[in-house]
Structure formats: C-alpha cells, structure tokens
C-alpha cells in the first residue's frame, strides 16, 4: 500500500513539473496570431541580438501562431532550430547545445488572452484583449529572470 501511494505521489509531482507548450486558445484568428507573433518578435529583438542568436524550439509549432512566430523570427535575422515529431510521438531531433531554448504558451481566461514566452530560464509574459475584431496589448511585457 505504501509503495502504491508513493508511486501515485511521484506521478502527480512529475505532472506538475512539466510544462505544456503551445496554443491553447480554441478559436483564434490567423490575423490576430500574426499580430501577436510580430509583437513577440519585436520584444525578442530588443532583448536578444538577432544576427548572433539561435533559438531551439522546445515544441512543434502546429498552428498559425507558431508558424507566424517562426517566420517572423527568421525574417528578423534569427536562426531557428525547429522541433519536429514523428508519427510515434517521439522527437526526431537530437538535442543541440547551440543557441537558446524557446517555447510559448498562449491561453485565455475570462476574455483576457495571455502569451508566455520561455527563453532558457527567462520568462516573458504579456496580456492581450480582444477589442472590435482586433487584438491589442492589455499591458506591458513582464520579464522574469
């Protein structure tokens, strides 16, 4: 009984320690995603020099936000190492030590959208609000180091 309890506790703690990345907004517009990706790229350009920075994606970009973000970062001068998955849900990439890891979480709660960008150990967050068919920042970028 004790072993079973310990196993359950370990699985619960492991689940809390892993971060799920990606876009968790069910119905968001492609134009909004491009606007947000442009905003993120502008902020990253201010913090990390484009010509000398490589970003290694932590997760596959399987939606229009991820695609727009990767395209904007490349256009901005960043080298991007994309994360790809095989049909067996195992990563086909080999870990690389060059560059910085990059991941994002885009979610929504009570009409407020939130984008959190993870660059290595740094976290950037910004809230957005949907207003008359446009999406606009609802505040400043917040950076946690």
Secondary structure, DSSP 8 states (H G I E B T S, - for coil): -HHHHHHHHHHHHHHHH----EE--SS--HHHHHHHHHHHHHHHHHHS-GGG-EEEESS---SHHHHHHHHHHHHTT-EEE---B-TTS-B-S----SSEEEEEEEEEETTEEEEEEEETTEEEEEEEEEETTEEEE-S--EEE-
